[in-house]
Amino acid sequence: MNMEIDLQRRKALKTGGGVGLLALFGALGLLQSGVALAEWNKTAFSAKTMDDALNALGVIVPENGAASIQLSVPEIAENGSVVPVTVASTLADVEQITIFVDKNPNVLAANFTLPKGTEAYITTRVKMGQTANVIALVKAGGKFYRTSKEVKVTAGGCGG
Amino acid sequence: MGNPMKIRAAVKDGVTEVKILMQHEMETGLRKEADGTLVPAWFITEVKAQYQGRTVLETQFGQSVSKNPYLLFRFKGGAAGEKITVSWVDNKGDTRSDEVSIAG
């Protein structure tokens, strides 16, 4: 009985610590995005989950971007090591485009900062270890929007 | 010093389209050699594109970007003959910078 309580207490402590850490990462992310563009965001690029990555980028709750973001990915990727991704947006004042692969060991793939005059249209290629969602995050007018599409991977891109 | 990039830039209807192909292994740090030893992470972390000295794209890459990274973007303005400079830096501190003229 006592042991049961002790275990629960430990779990609570562990969870509490995790939340505190996330909040700290979030704060760091906010600071970084405000201060310097040039600094590589190690916390965000090391994130293992979407929640951690979004926190590290200072994203609170992104709005649904299904209508305002055009995400082009293949439905099926025969070669997971080279998956083309195009993100475009009809939103005004797009400042940032971010690409994630939710089942990769590091979920954040690339982050683009677009100065005024650069169009909201980016193409790149990413590695995918397995069938997963490619997620596009767009920051426009200070707000975040998000959309995603599943890519079925028949041969992963992270093997030997 | 890294291997040279292939860059193409062309202006059409007042918009310049830039295509960049970098040469880089983009090792994730998770791949193992046949003997089981881990291949250390080695990947481009930042790419910057400049038009006449003005930044037109700032990029941060992670390990999930494919080997020999490809990038396409567009910006308003640009004229034939003007310069586009692209430079990258990787996690080992290696850098590479290449310049191309915008085609008409």
Interface residues (C-beta under 8 A of the other chain):
Chain A: L37 A38 W40 N41 F45 S81 V82 V83 P84 T86 V101 N104 P105 N106 V107 L108 A109 A110 N111 F112 T113 L114 P115 G117 T118 E119 Y121 I122 T123 T124 R125 V126 K127 M128 G157 C158 G159 G160
Chain B: V15 M26 T28 L30 R31 K32 E33 A34 T45 E46 R54 T55 V56 L57 E58 T59 Q60 F61 G62 Q63 S64 V65 S66 K67 P69 Y70 L71 L72 F73 R74 F75 K76 G77
